[in-house]
Amino acid sequence: MVLQVQHKLTLQEFLNLPPGEGDITYELVDGQAIPKMSPKKFRSKLTRALLNLIEKWCENKGEICPELAIKLTRRGRDWVPTPDLLYISNERLPNDWEEDGACSVPPDLAIEIISPGQTFTQMVSKARDYLDAGVLRVWVVDIEARSIAVFYPDAAPKTYTGDEVIADPLFKGLEFTVEAVFQKAKIPAKDSL
């Protein structure tokens, strides 16, 4: 469902909209306020597991934030996505960032967890939009496949599963396996359901 407006919203009009009903979060896409899916149990648990993992690593390096809007540009238009998690290093963190405003610069990392009703193909397109807007890395987490696809601005994406170690020179010292994240989130494997 799209928030009904008579015209395409500008960035400022979008940022001035009243909060959505309940837990609805909106993203600005092509001048429309598009609702983001409310997290379900597994997605919420994965978000928390990744948040805790990155929060321990990023102490004094930057900030990790869940569900924080980012002011970006997509195909020449204002775009305000709200990734499930974003990490922004101290080097990128703007000195004049409003305490309670949307992130005004592309973060180092945007993490999207595929929700019911979304496809991996849709998330690949969104990952490319993030990279085109200056985000340095995008992780797309697929609960069904128990995988994390890592997207780079200058290389082909790589999908990690099981006990493959995710390590990236951009995030020096952050190393983990996909299976460890799923176990930390206490998400059972499909064959054990």
C-alpha positions in Angstrom: 0.0 0.0 0.0 1.3 3.5 -0.9 0.6 6.5 1.3 -1.9 8.4 -0.9 -0.8 11.8 -2.0 -2.0 13.9 -4.9 1.5 14.7 -6.3 5.0 13.3 -6.2 6.6 14.1 -2.8 9.7 16.2 -2.5 12.4 15.1 -0.1 11.3 17.8 2.4 7.6 17.0 2.1 8.4 13.3 2.7 10.6 14.1 5.8 7.8 16.4 7.2 5.1 13.6 6.9 3.5 12.6 10.2 4.6 9.2 11.5 2.8 6.2 10.1 0.1 4.4 12.1 1.5 1.8 14.5 4.8 0.4 13.4 4.6 1.5 9.7 7.9 2.8 8.3 7.8 4.5 4.9 10.5 4.8 2.3 10.5 7.5 -0.4 10.7 5.9 -3.8 10.0 7.9 -7.0 8.1 10.6 -5.1 5.9 8.1 -3.3 5.8 7.1 0.3 6.0 3.3 0.2 5.4 1.3 3.4 8.1 -1.1 4.5 7.1 -4.5 5.7 6.8 -4.9 9.5 9.4 -7.3 10.8 8.3 -10.8 11.6 9.9 -13.0 14.3 12.8 -14.5 12.3 13.7 -11.2 10.6 13.6 -9.4 13.9 15.8 -12.0 15.5 18.3 -11.9 12.6 18.4 -8.1 12.9 19.2 -8.3 16.6 21.9 -10.9 16.0 23.6 -8.8 13.3 23.2 -5.6 15.4 24.9 -7.2 18.4 27.7 -8.7 16.3 28.5 -5.4 14.5 27.9 -3.3 17.6 30.7 -5.2 19.5 33.0 -4.8 16.5 32.3 -1.1 15.8 32.9 0.4 19.2 34.8 3.6 18.7 34.8 3.0 14.9 31.3 4.2 14.0 27.6 3.6 14.6 25.3 0.8 13.8 21.6 1.7 13.6 18.4 -0.3 12.9 15.7 1.1 10.7 17.3 4.5 10.1 16.3 6.4 7.0 19.0 7.5 4.6 18.8 10.5 2.3 20.1 9.3 -1.0 19.6 9.8 -4.8 18.2 7.0 -7.0 18.1 7.5 -10.8 18.3 11.2 -10.4 15.5 11.5 -7.8 15.5 11.8 -4.0 15.3 8.4 -2.4 14.9 7.7 1.3 15.3 4.0 2.0 15.2 2.5 5.5 17.5 -0.5 5.6 17.1 -3.0 8.4 20.5 -2.0 9.6 23.1 0.5 8.6 26.7 1.0 9.7 28.4 4.4 9.2 32.1 4.8 10.1 33.3 7.8 12.1 35.1 9.0 8.9 31.8 9.2 7.1 29.7 10.4 10.0 28.8 14.1 9.4 29.7 16.5 12.2 26.4 18.4 11.6 24.2 15.4 11.6 20.9 16.2 13.3 20.5 14.2 16.5 17.1 12.9 15.4 17.2 13.1 11.7 17.7 10.8 8.7 21.3 9.9 7.9 22.5 12.6 5.5 25.4 10.7 3.9 25.7 7.2 2.3 26.7 4.7 5.0 29.5 2.2 4.7 27.1 -0.7 5.0 23.3 -1.2 4.4 21.8 -4.5 5.4 18.5 -5.7 4.0 16.7 -8.9 5.2 14.3 -10.3 2.7 10.8 -10.2 4.0 7.8 -12.4 3.0 6.5 -11.0 -0.3 10.0 -9.7 -1.4 12.2 -11.6 -3.8 15.9 -11.9 -4.0 15.7 -10.3 -7.5 14.0 -7.2 -6.0 16.8 -7.0 -3.3 19.5 -7.3 -5.9 18.0 -4.2 -7.7 17.8 -2.3 -4.4 21.4 -3.3 -3.6 22.6 -1.9 -6.9 20.7 1.3 -6.2 22.4 1.6 -2.8 25.8 1.1 -4.4 25.0 3.7 -7.2 24.1 6.1 -4.4 27.5 5.7 -2.7 26.9 3.0 -0.1 30.2 1.0 0.1 28.7 -2.4 0.9 25.3 -4.0 0.9 24.4 -7.3 2.6 21.2 -9.0 1.5 20.2 -11.7 4.0 18.0 -14.5 2.8 16.3 -16.4 5.6 14.9 -19.1 3.4 18.3 -19.8 1.8 20.2 -19.2 5.1 22.6 -16.9 3.1 24.1 -13.5 3.0 24.9 -12.0 -0.4 27.6 -9.3 -0.2 27.4 -6.6 -2.9 30.5 -4.5 -3.8 30.7 -1.3 -6.0 33.7 -2.7 -8.0 33.2 -6.5 -8.0 30.6 -9.1 -8.5 28.5 -10.0 -5.5 29.4 -13.1 -3.4 26.9 -15.2 -1.6 28.0 -16.8 1.7 26.3 -19.8 3.3 27.1 -22.3 6.1 30.5 -22.1 7.6 32.0 -19.8 5.0 33.7 -16.9 6.8 32.6 -13.4 5.8 35.6 -11.0 6.1 36.0 -7.7 4.3 39.1 -5.4 4.4 36.6 -2.5 4.7 35.5 -3.9 8.1 38.9 -5.0 9.3 38.5 -7.4 12.3 34.9 -8.2 11.6 34.7 -11.9 10.8 31.9 -14.4 11.2 30.0 -17.2 9.5 26.5 -17.1 8.2 25.6 -20.2 10.3 26.9 -18.5 13.4 24.5 -15.6 12.9 21.5 -17.9 12.2 22.4 -19.9 15.3 22.8 -16.7 17.4 19.3 -15.7 16.2 18.0 -19.2 17.1 16.5 -19.7 13.7 16.1 -23.4 13.0 17.3 -25.0 9.8 14.4 -25.9 7.4 15.0 -29.6 7.8 14.6 -29.3 11.6 11.2 -27.5 11.4 
